[in-house]
Amino acid sequence: MNIVANMLLNEPAPAAIWAVLMVLTLPALLLLGSPHGVRSPRRALRDIVDMVRERGEHRRRRDEDARQANRYADEVRAAADRASLAADRWQEHWERAEHDRETAWYAWLDADERLRAARAAAAWGTPWSPRTTSEYAARETYLHRVVTAAAGRGELPAGAVADALAGRGGWDARLHPLEQDLAVRQAAAAHLREAYEESMGVELAVRHDAELAARARESLRREAADALTVRPATGETMPAVALLAHA
C-alpha cells in the first residue's frame, strides 16, 4: 500500500480535500471528455449547464406527472369503493323487491282460489231468509265485519272499510251473506292482482338500477386497476457517463 492510499484511508481531512477537488474538477473532466469541449470550452460548458437544467426540468415534470397519476389513482379507487357500496345496496333492494313480488304472487293465487270456491258455493243459490229490519241490520254488520277483516289481512285497501260503512264503491249491505262473501273475495282478488302487478313493476325497475350499479362498479374497478399500473417513474438521475456521452 503506497503512502497516498494509506493517507486517504486513515486521515479523514485529506480524503475530504480530495473529494472537494474531484467535484471542482468535474466540469473540466466533462469538457475534456468531448472533442467539442476542447475546441470551445465556454460553449461546451454552457451546453452542459443547459443540458443539466433541462434534465432537472424534465425530472420535475416527470415527478409532477407521477404525483398527478397517483392522485388520480387514489380518486378512482375511492370512487370504485363508493360504487361498490352503492351496488351492494342496490342488490339488497333488488332482493327485497323480488321477495315482495313473490309474496304478492302467492297472495293473489290464494285470493283467486278462494274466489273460485265462493263462486262454486254461490252457484247453489242463497237460502231464503225473512226481509226484516233485524235481518238487514245483521247483514250490514256482517258486511262491515268481513270487509274490516279482509282489509286487516291486506286483502283489501284501507279505504274499502270506509266505503262499506258508507255503502259506496259497490258495497251493498242488503245482499245475503253468501253474496257478500263473494263480493269481498272478488274485490280481494282484484286488489291483490293489482298489488302483484305493481310489485312486478317495482322489481323490474330496481333490477335495472341494480344492474346499472353493478356495471358502474366493475367499470370503476377496471379503471382503478389501470390507473395503478400506469405511473411515471420518479427520482431518476442522469449519471456522469451519460453527460459525457451527450457532451
Buried (B, 14 or more C-beta within 10 A) or exposed (E): EEEEEEEBEEEEEEEEEEEEEEEEEEBEBBBBBBEEBEEEBEEBBEBBEEBEEEBEEEBEEBBEBBEEBBEBBEEBBEBBBEBBEBBBEBBEBBBEBBEBBEEBBEBBBBBBEBBEEBEEEBEEEEEEEEEEEEEEEBBBEBBBEBBBEBBEEBBBBEEBBEBBBEEEEEBEBEBBBBBBBBBBBBBBBBBBBEBBEEBBEBBEEBBEBBBEBBEBBBEBBEBBBEBBEEBBEBEEEBEEEEBBEEB
